[in-house]
Amino acid sequence: MLSSTDRKYLERCLELAEQALEAGDEPFGSVLVSAEGEVLFADHNHVASGDATQHPEFAIARWAADHLTPEQRAAATVYTSGEHCPMCAAAHGWVGLGRIVYISSSEQLGQWLSQLGVAAPPVKTLPIQAVVPDAQVEGPVEDLAPRVYELHRRLHRPGD
């Protein structure tokens, strides 16, 4: 069960996803929070630059590897608007980050993109735990997922 604190950070992820969309990018946003509740890093997608690896979850893993001890990484939580792709899940696992809380699942995103007539991504979508079996994962958050869908609809069907 998600706490009010979890929901606060997920709301921030939605704000970051909205910022990404407004900047002409794909709507994904993520926040890294310490065990003490301090926001350590927050970012959104930057794939419009042409580098398809510029996901916020991957940036979090890089930042955490450079700035946190293994113990701090394991105690931290990653909040994100969408479930990690396999690349980001692997980075999360290799760096040893802790809990992941996401709003919409990869399965949901795949269904939404199909409904919107968007081609499948070049990498197979998988649940995080298919990549990092011992990951502590919570999601999707059904009451917030429609807001993520709306961001993707605006990206792929702006006139609708």
Backbone bond lengths (Angstrom), bond angles and torsions (degrees), N, CA, C in turn:
res aa  C-N    CA-C-N  psi(-1)  N-CA   C-N-CA  omega(-1)  CA-C   N-CA-C  phi
1 M - - - 1.450 - - 1.527 109.38 -
2 L 1.311 115.82 132.18 1.455 120.32 -178.45 1.520 110.92 -79.91
3 S 1.316 114.88 142.57 1.454 121.10 177.52 1.527 110.33 -88.57
4 S 1.319 116.22 170.40 1.470 120.14 175.54 1.528 109.80 -64.17
5 T 1.317 117.30 -31.03 1.471 120.90 176.72 1.525 110.27 -66.36
6 D 1.337 116.94 -44.02 1.467 120.53 176.65 1.528 109.85 -57.44
7 R 1.298 116.67 -45.12 1.470 120.94 -178.31 1.526 110.98 -63.74
8 K 1.312 117.01 -37.09 1.473 120.72 177.91 1.530 110.24 -59.66
9 Y 1.319 116.82 -45.46 1.465 119.89 -179.69 1.531 111.61 -70.73
10 L 1.320 117.01 -33.69 1.469 119.25 175.75 1.530 110.81 -66.76
11 E 1.318 117.29 -36.15 1.471 120.23 174.87 1.528 110.24 -61.33
12 R 1.321 116.59 -38.76 1.471 120.26 177.44 1.534 109.87 -64.21
13 C 1.320 116.98 -38.06 1.469 120.23 177.07 1.526 110.43 -61.59
14 L 1.316 116.65 -40.64 1.469 120.25 177.45 1.528 110.99 -63.62
15 E 1.326 117.26 -39.84 1.473 120.58 176.82 1.528 110.49 -61.78
16 L 1.323 116.58 -43.78 1.465 120.61 179.02 1.521 111.26 -65.14
17 A 1.319 117.41 -39.26 1.467 120.96 177.42 1.525 110.04 -63.14
18 E 1.317 116.92 -40.26 1.467 121.68 176.46 1.529 110.17 -63.07
19 Q 1.324 117.29 -41.96 1.469 120.75 177.19 1.525 110.88 -60.77
20 A 1.323 116.13 -41.70 1.464 119.82 178.21 1.521 110.35 -60.05
21 L 1.325 116.01 -46.61 1.465 120.50 179.95 1.522 110.62 -60.69
22 E 1.321 116.89 -45.06 1.462 120.98 179.75 1.529 112.11 -64.21
23 A 1.335 116.75 -25.38 1.470 121.44 177.43 1.526 111.90 -87.14
24 G 1.344 116.82 3.66 1.462 120.41 178.72 1.512 113.52 86.50
25 D 1.310 116.65 21.13 1.455 120.85 -177.36 1.525 110.92 -115.95
26 E 1.316 116.02 174.19 1.451 121.07 177.33 1.529 109.10 -70.73
27 P 1.333 117.28 140.57 1.469 120.70 -172.00 1.530 114.97 -82.89
28 F 1.318 115.37 83.14 1.459 122.12 174.22 1.520 108.19 -132.59
29 G 1.321 116.03 137.48 1.458 121.13 177.09 1.511 110.30 -140.91
30 S 1.340 116.01 146.24 1.465 120.99 -176.51 1.521 111.01 -144.24
31 V 1.332 114.95 152.25 1.463 122.57 -179.05 1.527 108.52 -136.05
32 L 1.338 115.95 136.47 1.461 122.44 173.77 1.524 107.67 -104.87
33 V 1.329 116.34 126.75 1.459 121.86 -176.64 1.530 108.99 -124.13
34 S 1.334 115.46 133.35 1.465 120.81 179.12 1.524 110.79 -71.32
35 A 1.310 115.68 168.98 1.461 121.33 176.91 1.524 110.95 -61.37
36 E 1.333 116.89 -24.67 1.465 122.14 179.69 1.522 112.63 -86.89
37 G 1.331 117.35 -1.74 1.457 120.88 178.13 1.511 114.66 90.83
38 E 1.323 117.77 11.99 1.470 121.51 178.84 1.528 109.94 -87.82
39 V 1.326 115.94 131.38 1.464 119.56 174.31 1.523 107.19 -72.65
40 L 1.309 115.76 118.00 1.463 121.69 -177.20 1.523 112.53 -95.20
41 F 1.332 116.38 -32.71 1.463 120.94 -175.27 1.515 107.71 -159.48
42 A 1.310 116.83 138.94 1.461 121.84 177.09 1.524 107.89 -144.59
43 D 1.325 115.83 140.06 1.460 119.27 -178.37 1.525 109.13 -161.58
44 H 1.329 114.11 173.55 1.460 120.98 175.38 1.513 108.83 -133.04
45 N 1.312 115.86 175.17 1.467 121.67 -179.16 1.527 111.19 -59.80
46 H 1.335 114.58 145.75 1.467 121.79 175.46 1.524 110.49 -133.91
47 V 1.329 117.78 31.36 1.464 120.44 -176.10 1.525 113.03 -74.72
48 A 1.318 117.94 -15.87 1.466 119.91 178.29 1.523 111.32 -63.30
49 S 1.326 116.76 -15.78 1.467 121.62 177.22 1.526 111.42 -67.74
50 G 1.330 116.51 -14.48 1.458 120.76 -177.42 1.515 112.53 105.89
51 D 1.331 117.18 -11.14 1.460 121.69 178.01 1.527 107.89 -99.67
52 A 1.313 116.62 103.45 1.468 121.88 -175.30 1.521 113.28 -70.23
53 T 1.338 118.61 -2.45 1.460 120.51 177.58 1.529 112.32 -93.72
54 Q 1.302 118.16 2.36 1.469 121.29 -175.93 1.532 112.15 -83.76
55 H 1.333 115.37 57.97 1.457 122.43 177.03 1.524 108.91 -89.78
56 P 1.330 118.05 146.51 1.463 119.05 -178.92 1.528 113.50 -65.04
57 E 1.327 118.02 -31.87 1.462 120.38 179.76 1.532 110.85 -67.80
58 F 1.319 116.17 -34.76 1.463 120.84 177.69 1.523 109.23 -70.19
59 A 1.340 116.77 -40.34 1.464 121.14 177.01 1.528 110.54 -62.03
60 I 1.321 116.66 -39.02 1.469 120.60 177.39 1.523 110.05 -61.39
61 A 1.319 117.50 -45.42 1.466 120.53 -179.44 1.526 110.49 -61.21
62 R 1.326 117.14 -43.74 1.474 120.38 178.48 1.528 110.71 -61.96
63 W 1.332 115.90 -46.79 1.459 120.30 -178.46 1.529 110.09 -61.82
64 A 1.315 116.56 -45.96 1.462 120.94 -178.63 1.527 111.34 -61.83
65 A 1.314 117.65 -40.64 1.462 121.06 179.01 1.528 111.00 -61.45
66 D 1.320 116.38 -35.21 1.468 121.26 -178.34 1.523 114.39 -83.28
67 H 1.333 117.88 -23.68 1.463 119.97 -169.27 1.529 116.14 -121.63
68 L 1.319 118.65 -11.66 1.459 120.58 -175.45 1.524 111.30 -122.87
69 T 1.319 115.38 150.82 1.463 120.16 173.22 1.527 108.46 -73.53
70 P 1.314 117.37 162.54 1.460 118.85 176.14 1.541 112.46 -55.87
71 E 1.319 117.59 -37.38 1.456 121.01 179.41 1.528 111.55 -66.77
72 Q 1.323 116.95 -41.01 1.467 120.98 178.06 1.527 110.82 -65.64
73 R 1.325 116.59 -39.97 1.469 119.90 178.30 1.525 110.73 -62.73
74 A 1.323 116.93 -45.08 1.460 121.05 -178.08 1.527 112.04 -64.59
75 A 1.326 117.32 -28.43 1.462 121.65 -178.05 1.525 112.77 -88.69
76 A 1.321 117.38 -11.10 1.469 121.90 -177.02 1.527 110.70 -80.75
77 T 1.333 114.58 162.62 1.463 121.69 176.39 1.519 109.34 -122.13
78 V 1.318 116.19 136.60 1.463 122.13 173.41 1.528 107.05 -103.85
79 Y 1.325 114.96 121.92 1.465 121.99 173.87 1.516 106.80 -104.70
80 T 1.325 116.53 139.90 1.451 118.37 -177.36 1.529 111.11 -153.23
81 S 1.321 114.52 151.05 1.463 119.49 -178.53 1.518 111.99 -71.18
82 G 1.323 117.38 -28.80 1.457 121.37 -179.26 1.516 110.91 -136.08
83 E 1.307 116.57 146.31 1.457 121.43 178.67 1.524 110.36 -54.29
84 H 1.305 115.84 141.81 1.468 121.63 -179.96 1.538 111.05 -55.38
85 C 1.316 115.70 140.83 1.460 120.41 168.93 1.534 107.32 -74.62
86 P 1.327 119.43 169.85 1.467 120.29 -179.72 1.529 113.42 -57.64
87 M 1.329 118.12 -36.84 1.472 121.14 179.14 1.525 110.21 -62.16
88 C 1.332 115.96 -47.02 1.466 120.57 -177.35 1.523 111.02 -71.88
89 A 1.326 117.02 -36.91 1.461 119.96 176.82 1.526 110.38 -61.86
90 A 1.328 116.55 -43.04 1.466 120.01 178.75 1.528 110.46 -63.04
91 A 1.314 117.68 -43.63 1.470 120.55 178.32 1.522 110.15 -60.92
92 H 1.317 116.79 -43.00 1.460 122.74 178.30 1.537 109.93 -57.90
93 G 1.319 115.47 -48.14 1.462 120.40 -179.55 1.518 113.10 -65.64
94 W 1.330 117.13 -44.12 1.466 120.59 -178.85 1.521 111.84 -64.11
95 V 1.324 117.12 -36.18 1.464 121.36 -178.40 1.531 110.78 -80.40
96 G 1.317 117.41 -21.45 1.451 120.85 177.86 1.514 114.44 83.41
97 L 1.345 116.17 32.76 1.458 119.77 176.39 1.526 110.13 -70.68
98 G 1.320 115.73 158.39 1.456 121.91 -177.00 1.511 113.55 -86.09
99 R 1.285 114.87 -136.32 1.464 124.75 -173.19 1.531 112.19 -57.27
100 I 1.333 114.85 146.03 1.463 122.84 175.00 1.524 107.85 -122.17
101 V 1.326 116.15 131.00 1.459 121.33 174.93 1.524 106.39 -124.67
102 Y 1.327 117.75 121.24 1.457 120.65 -178.75 1.518 110.84 -126.36
103 I 1.341 114.88 153.91 1.467 120.48 -179.04 1.521 110.96 -83.36
104 S 1.325 117.05 -56.74 1.469 120.13 -176.47 1.525 109.73 -114.63
105 S 1.319 115.33 144.33 1.464 120.90 -177.73 1.527 111.34 -85.45
106 S 1.312 114.41 163.03 1.469 120.27 174.31 1.526 110.38 -61.32
107 E 1.322 116.17 -36.84 1.464 120.33 178.13 1.524 110.45 -62.59
108 Q 1.326 116.75 -45.67 1.466 120.11 177.74 1.522 110.49 -59.82
109 L 1.332 116.35 -46.55 1.463 119.89 -178.86 1.523 110.71 -59.30
110 G 1.325 116.70 -43.85 1.462 119.86 178.13 1.517 112.14 -59.17
111 Q 1.320 116.79 -42.76 1.463 120.75 178.02 1.523 111.07 -64.64
112 W 1.329 116.41 -43.50 1.464 120.13 -179.75 1.523 111.44 -62.83
113 L 1.330 116.56 -45.71 1.464 119.72 -178.75 1.516 110.68 -63.51
114 S 1.322 117.01 -39.13 1.457 120.48 176.82 1.526 110.59 -61.91
115 Q 1.324 117.07 -45.72 1.469 121.75 178.21 1.527 111.54 -60.71
116 L 1.324 116.13 -33.28 1.463 121.22 -178.79 1.528 112.28 -85.94
117 G 1.336 116.95 -1.01 1.462 120.86 178.13 1.514 113.96 77.54
118 V 1.324 116.91 24.32 1.463 122.03 -178.78 1.528 108.92 -94.52
119 A 1.309 116.68 136.32 1.463 121.31 179.08 1.523 110.42 -62.34
120 A 1.304 115.48 149.09 1.464 121.11 177.55 1.526 109.74 -62.68
121 P 1.333 117.42 149.69 1.468 119.83 178.00 1.523 110.92 -66.74
122 P 1.338 117.29 162.50 1.462 120.26 -177.71 1.529 113.57 -73.01
123 V 1.330 117.10 -12.87 1.463 122.11 179.90 1.521 108.20 -115.81
124 K 1.317 116.76 133.87 1.465 121.55 -179.95 1.529 109.79 -59.94
125 T 1.315 116.29 132.61 1.461 119.51 174.75 1.522 108.83 -80.23
126 L 1.317 114.79 139.66 1.458 122.01 -179.45 1.520 108.84 -139.49
127 P 1.308 117.90 151.73 1.455 118.58 171.13 1.538 109.76 -63.59
128 I 1.312 116.65 148.68 1.471 120.62 -179.27 1.519 110.75 -51.32
129 Q 1.321 117.45 -44.86 1.457 120.58 -174.62 1.528 113.10 -69.95
130 A 1.317 118.37 -12.10 1.468 120.28 171.57 1.524 110.04 -74.08
131 V 1.331 116.90 -23.12 1.461 122.43 179.53 1.528 110.65 -99.27
132 V 1.327 116.59 -41.16 1.469 123.03 -179.14 1.538 106.75 -123.80
133 P 1.332 117.22 86.97 1.468 120.57 -171.25 1.523 115.63 -55.94
134 D 1.320 118.43 -32.78 1.461 120.80 -176.48 1.524 113.52 -94.99
135 A 1.319 117.63 8.92 1.468 120.43 -178.49 1.524 110.35 -64.15
136 Q 1.327 114.74 140.07 1.469 120.83 173.77 1.522 106.43 -90.36
137 V 1.329 116.24 111.03 1.458 121.71 -171.25 1.524 110.24 -126.74
138 E 1.331 115.52 137.88 1.459 121.52 173.03 1.517 108.48 -130.43
139 G 1.296 116.75 130.03 1.446 122.86 -179.80 1.512 108.55 149.46
140 P 1.285 118.38 165.63 1.462 126.83 -0.56 1.538 112.22 -76.01
141 V 1.325 114.24 167.22 1.455 122.15 177.32 1.524 106.05 -107.30
142 E 1.314 114.72 96.66 1.467 121.54 -168.32 1.527 114.58 -57.77
143 D 1.322 118.21 -36.00 1.469 118.41 -177.63 1.529 112.89 -76.64
144 L 1.335 118.22 -17.25 1.471 121.18 177.21 1.530 112.63 -98.66
145 A 1.326 116.89 -21.64 1.471 121.17 -176.75 1.531 113.50 -55.32
146 P 1.335 120.51 -38.09 1.467 118.64 178.28 1.533 113.58 -59.34
147 R 1.313 117.10 -28.29 1.470 119.94 177.75 1.528 110.66 -70.94
148 V 1.319 116.95 -35.27 1.467 120.38 175.82 1.525 109.29 -68.38
149 Y 1.330 116.10 -44.06 1.467 119.62 177.00 1.527 110.36 -54.66
150 E 1.319 117.43 -45.98 1.464 120.99 -177.85 1.527 111.59 -59.85
151 L 1.312 117.75 -37.42 1.470 120.67 176.95 1.527 110.46 -63.62
152 H 1.321 117.00 -42.18 1.473 120.19 178.87 1.528 110.94 -69.11
153 R 1.318 116.73 -37.02 1.466 119.33 176.12 1.521 109.74 -62.06
154 R 1.316 117.27 -43.19 1.471 120.05 179.37 1.534 111.36 -63.73
155 L 1.316 117.28 -34.50 1.467 120.69 178.83 1.531 110.88 -68.34
156 H 1.308 116.22 -47.56 1.466 120.74 -171.35 1.525 114.39 -93.02
157 R 1.318 117.56 -19.86 1.455 121.89 178.48 1.525 109.64 -138.29
158 P 1.323 116.53 64.66 1.481 119.46 -172.88 1.527 114.14 -60.62
159 G 1.302 118.45 -25.62 1.468 120.61 -177.17 1.510 114.70 -86.19
160 D 1.338 117.04 -9.49 1.471 120.01 -176.85 1.510 111.66 -77.86
